[in-house]
Amino acid sequence: MWGQMTNISGNLAVTTVVGRWNDAVEFSAGVWNGESPTERADG
């Protein structure tokens, strides 16, 4: 049970880091494409 809980929390941490990294990549791509950062942040 404790092993499973540790695994789940570890997966959540990885998912969060990957999600933030993807946001950063998309933000950079938007800037390079000449898009406004505020438009990008609004989705």
MITOR-552928 format. One line per field, with one value per atom (N, C-alpha, C): x, y, z. Coordinates in Angstrom, 1 decimal. Layout:
BEGIN
xx [X ...]
yy [Y ...]
zz [Z ...]
! end
This chain:
BEGIN
xx [0.8 0.0 0.9 1.9 2.7 3.5 3.9 4.6 3.7 2.4 1.5 1.3 1.2 1.0 2.2 3.4 4.6 4.7 4.3 4.3 3.3 2.1 1.1 1.7 2.2 2.7 3.9 4.7 5.8 5.3 4.2 3.7 3.1 2.4 1.8 2.9 4.0 5.1 5.7 5.8 6.3 5.4 4.1 3.1 3.1 3.2 3.3 4.5 5.6 6.9 6.8 6.3 6.1 5.1 4.0 3.0 3.6 4.4 5.0 6.0 6.7 7.7 7.0 5.9 5.1 4.6 4.1 3.7 4.8 6.0 7.1 7.5 7.4 7.7 6.7 5.4 4.4 4.5 4.8 5.0 6.1 7.3 8.4 8.0 7.3 6.9 6.0 5.1 4.2 5.0 6.0 6.8 7.6 8.1 8.9 8.0 6.7 5.8 5.2 5.6 5.2 3.8 3.4 2.1 2.4 1.4 1.5 1.4 2.3 2.3 1.0 0.3 -0.9 -2.0 -2.0 -3.0 -2.7 -1.4 -1.0 -1.5 -1.3 -1.7 -3.2 -4.0 -5.4 -6.0 -5.1 -5.6 -6.1]
yy [-1.2 0.0 1.3 1.3 2.5 2.6 1.5 1.6 2.2 1.8 2.4 3.9 4.3 5.7 6.5 6.0 6.7 6.8 5.8 5.8 6.8 6.9 7.9 9.3 9.6 10.9 11.3 10.3 10.5 10.8 10.0 10.3 11.7 12.1 13.4 14.5 14.3 15.3 15.3 14.1 14.1 14.8 14.5 15.1 16.6 17.1 18.6 19.2 18.5 19.1 19.1 18.0 17.8 18.9 19.1 20.1 21.5 21.8 23.1 23.3 22.2 22.2 22.5 21.7 21.9 23.3 23.9 25.3 26.2 26.0 26.8 26.7 25.5 25.3 26.0 25.8 26.5 28.0 28.5 29.9 30.4 29.7 30.1 30.0 28.9 28.8 30.0 30.4 31.5 32.8 33.0 34.2 34.2 33.0 32.9 33.0 32.7 32.8 34.2 35.1 36.4 36.7 35.7 35.8 36.6 37.3 38.1 37.1 37.3 36.4 36.4 37.6 37.7 36.9 36.9 36.1 34.6 34.2 32.9 32.4 33.2 32.9 32.7 33.5 33.4 32.2 31.4 30.2 30.4]
zz [0.0 0.0 0.0 0.9 0.9 -0.4 -0.9 -2.2 -3.3 -3.3 -4.3 -4.1 -2.8 -2.5 -3.0 -2.7 -3.1 -4.6 -5.3 -6.7 -7.3 -6.7 -7.2 -7.0 -5.8 -5.5 -6.5 -6.8 -7.7 -9.1 -9.5 -10.8 -10.9 -9.8 -9.8 -10.0 -9.3 -9.4 -10.8 -11.4 -12.8 -13.7 -13.6 -14.4 -14.3 -13.1 -12.9 -13.5 -13.4 -14.0 -15.5 -16.1 -17.5 -18.0 -17.3 -17.7 -17.7 -16.7 -16.7 -17.8 -18.1 -19.1 -20.5 -20.7 -21.9 -22.0 -20.9 -21.0 -21.4 -20.9 -21.2 -22.7 -23.2 -24.6 -25.5 -25.1 -25.9 -25.8 -24.7 -24.5 -25.4 -25.4 -26.2 -27.7 -28.1 -29.5 -29.9 -29.0 -29.3 -29.5 -28.7 -28.8 -30.2 -30.5 -31.8 -33.0 -32.8 -33.9 -34.0 -33.1 -33.1 -32.4 -31.6 -30.9 -29.6 -29.2 -27.9 -26.7 -25.8 -24.6 -23.8 -23.8 -23.0 -23.8 -25.1 -25.8 -25.5 -25.5 -25.3 -23.9 -22.9 -21.5 -21.4 -22.2 -22.1 -22.7 -23.5 -24.1 -25.5]
! end
